[in-house]
Amino acid sequence: MDLERETFFGLHFEPRHDGEGAHVLPAQNLVQALEGLQRTIHLVAMMKEGREVKTRARVTRDIEERFQLHCEVPEHGSYYQPTFIAERDQSLFSPDEAREVAQITRGLLGSIATGDEQNFKRTVVDSAFRAPIIASLGKMFGGQGGHYRLSVEDKAGNVIVDSVSANDALERLQQARLSPGTHSIVTGYFNKVDFKERKLSLLIPSTGRLISCLYEEDIEPALLENARDLIQVVGTIELDEDGNPQRITDVQEVHPVNTDDIDLIELLPDYLKANELNNLRITVEMSEDKQTYFAKLDELGIDQAAYTRSDLIDVLEAELDFLWKNVAQEDDDNLAPKACLLKAELRKLFKEISE
């Protein structure tokens, strides 16, 4: 059917490990991908029709009915899930609209694939849609972790975008929303939030001081989602004479403090995969004043620190890339005895995809 071809999105999952379970896909990975793609399509449809995005970027009932993602029977391969856009009852009453939404969505995914920030902004002209679209794509691609690579393909099998390039681009797009040189980060205990006045109260651990700040409407979904004990607020931080935060203005981002262990496989460079599924995890903890992340993995001599979890992940990814290129690939004669042991451990755990 022509319409199905023109509104088609193929989800191709490929494992990034060999051995047992290499050809099995966890249901949660599929659910995350489908939910992320479906919400992106709904947001694109709302944007195309000039709908207004309110506090929680809620999708209207008619959009849900008219632009529903349908799944065909999965095909043979690592795991391949064909999908297409149609109305709930599949009457295909508005094929032109479905085609337009699919075309915009493919263009959006293409800009993510190339990391083209300007094209992303041209596609998502209404800035109110940018944060929720970045979030929905983050759910779609970020939910795959490091064990599976998700590619979105057209009907001919051409890759539009894959999860490796998408996650890098989405992180850059998220950071690009911040005003360079004017923001800083403070971590505190989430005290309370006044949604009517859009005021957030934060308890600073090092001083016990309670400080409040006003936030913009697009921050509210993050507050609702991350109402945890500890959160990080990004904005302009005014300090007292002792260098402690006393006032926050121009709040731009809110992030949860997440000290969950990090799966080592999730940090692998694009050219590496695990020889087999392993349980190695990098431990993460916060400093005593709760302002700095620390990560450690004794088996590979990893010991890193950063102010945010995303920065910590960037540092760890760079560390693994460095270890592979400068230790795992180095001649034994050029390595100290301890480095030779590290090289053996790296070679035991990982290999290049082309090998």
Number of C-alpha atoms within 10 A of each C-alpha: 5 8 15 18 15 18 23 26 28 24 23 22 26 19 20 21 23 13 10 9 12 16 14 12 16 10 8 11 19 19 14 20 23 20 16 22 24 21 24 23 26 24 26 24 24 20 19 16 12 10 13 13 18 12 12 14 17 14 16 12 8 9 16 17 15 23 25 21 23 18 15 10 9 14 11 8 11 14 17 19 19 19 22 21 27 25 20 14 10 12 10 17 12 12 19 11 17 25 19 16 24 22 15 18 22 21 16 23 20 20 22 26 21 16 20 16 16 10 16 19 15 12 17 18 13 14 10 17 20 19 16 20 23 19 17 21 25 21 21 26 27 24 19 23 17 22 22 24 18 28 22 26 20 17 16 9 11 11 17 20 21 21 25 20 16 25 20 16 20 22 14 14 20 14 12 11 12 16 12 9 7 11 18 16 18 22 26 24 20 21 17 13 19 10 12 6 9 14 14 21 17 25 20 23 16 14 11 11 14 17 16 18 17 16 21 12 13 20 18 19 15 15 19 11 10 16 16 15 13 21 22 22 23 21 22 19 20 13 12 10 7 6 8 15 20 16 14 24 15 16 21 18 22 21 21 20 22 16 14 11 14 18 17 19 23 18 21 22 18 14 10 20 23 24 17 17 17 12 9 14 15 20 16 19 17 17 11 9 12 20 19 17 20 19 22 19 15 9 11 16 11 14 14 16 20 18 18 21 20 12 13 19 18 14 17 24 17 14 18 19 19 13 20 21 11 13 21 22 12 15 11 15 8 10 15 10 11 8 18 18 16 20 23 13 14 20 17 12 16 18 18 14 13 7 5
